Amino acid sequence: MMEIMVSTDKHPPLIRLGARLRAERLARNEPQARFAARLGVSVPTLRRMEQGDPTAQIGHWLAALELLGRPADFEALLAPRYSLFDAAAQPKSRQRARSRP
């Protein structure tokens, strides 16, 4: 069985993500306790998310984005890259020529 190690070091992108989550919560004038309850997590868990702790479960982040009305932001993570080669390789649909009256 392969063991996966999660680094508990601080990661700047996670810190920025946590800061944006906190800013969204504060913009809605919502205290941590109420937001955590609506999210279905404890206040310490929400605090870890807002601090950019890498051990916060991704499911909590998905729930937070849904609660904030931004589920499309989750879909943007690892979105497929657009490739001109792939686009050119796809067969183009052919349309029948219309006859003129």
C-alpha positions as CSV (number, residue, x, y, z in Angstrom):
1,M,0.0,0.0,0.0
2,M,1.4,3.4,-1.0
3,E,1.4,6.0,1.7
4,I,0.8,9.6,0.8
5,M,2.3,12.3,2.9
6,V,0.6,15.7,3.2
7,S,3.0,18.5,3.8
8,T,1.9,20.8,6.6
9,D,4.2,23.6,5.4
10,K,2.6,26.8,4.4
11,H,1.9,27.2,0.7
12,P,1.5,30.7,-0.6
13,P,-1.4,29.8,-3.0
14,L,-3.3,28.2,-0.2
15,I,-2.7,31.2,2.1
16,R,-4.0,33.5,-0.6
17,L,-7.0,31.2,-1.2
18,G,-7.8,31.2,2.6
19,A,-7.5,35.0,2.7
20,R,-10.0,35.3,-0.2
21,L,-12.4,32.9,1.6
22,R,-12.1,35.1,4.7
23,A,-12.7,38.3,2.7
24,E,-15.8,36.7,1.1
25,R,-17.1,35.8,4.5
26,L,-16.4,39.3,5.9
27,A,-18.0,40.9,2.9
28,R,-21.1,39.1,3.8
29,N,-20.8,40.3,7.4
30,E,-20.9,36.8,8.6
31,P,-19.2,35.7,11.9
32,Q,-17.0,32.6,11.8
33,A,-19.3,30.6,14.0
34,R,-22.3,31.2,11.8
35,F,-20.5,30.6,8.5
36,A,-18.9,27.4,9.9
37,A,-22.3,26.2,11.0
38,R,-23.8,26.9,7.6
39,L,-20.8,25.1,6.0
40,G,-21.2,22.1,8.3
41,V,-17.7,22.4,9.8
42,S,-16.3,23.4,13.2
43,V,-14.9,26.9,13.8
44,P,-11.3,25.5,14.0
45,T,-11.8,23.8,10.6
46,L,-13.0,27.1,9.1
47,R,-10.1,28.9,10.8
48,R,-7.6,26.4,9.2
49,M,-9.2,26.9,5.8
50,E,-8.9,30.7,6.2
51,Q,-5.3,30.3,7.2
52,G,-4.5,28.2,4.2
53,D,-3.8,25.0,6.1
54,P,-3.2,22.2,3.5
55,T,-4.8,19.6,5.7
56,A,-8.3,21.1,5.1
57,Q,-10.4,18.7,3.2
58,I,-11.2,19.6,-0.4
59,G,-14.8,18.7,0.2
60,H,-15.0,21.6,2.7
61,W,-13.7,23.9,0.0
62,L,-16.3,22.7,-2.5
63,A,-19.0,23.3,0.1
64,A,-17.7,26.8,0.8
65,L,-17.7,27.6,-2.9
66,E,-21.3,26.4,-3.2
67,L,-22.3,28.3,-0.1
68,L,-20.8,31.5,-1.6
69,G,-22.6,30.9,-4.9
70,R,-19.3,30.2,-6.8
71,P,-19.3,26.5,-7.7
72,A,-17.9,27.2,-11.1
73,D,-14.7,28.3,-9.5
74,F,-14.2,24.7,-8.3
75,E,-14.7,23.5,-11.9
76,A,-11.8,25.8,-13.0
77,L,-9.3,23.8,-11.0
78,L,-7.3,21.7,-13.4
79,A,-9.6,22.6,-16.2
80,P,-8.6,20.9,-19.5
81,R,-6.1,23.0,-21.4
82,Y,-7.0,24.3,-24.8
83,S,-4.8,22.9,-27.5
84,L,-4.7,24.3,-31.0
85,F,-3.4,20.9,-32.1
86,D,-6.3,19.0,-30.6
87,A,-8.8,21.6,-32.0
88,A,-7.3,21.2,-35.5
89,A,-7.3,17.4,-35.3
90,Q,-11.0,17.3,-34.6
91,P,-13.1,16.6,-37.7
92,K,-15.2,19.6,-38.7
93,S,-18.9,19.0,-39.0
94,R,-20.1,19.2,-42.6
95,Q,-23.3,21.0,-43.4
96,R,-25.3,20.3,-46.5
97,A,-25.5,23.0,-48.9
98,R,-28.9,24.6,-49.1
99,S,-30.5,24.8,-52.4
100,R,-31.7,28.2,-53.5
101,P,-35.3,28.6,-54.7
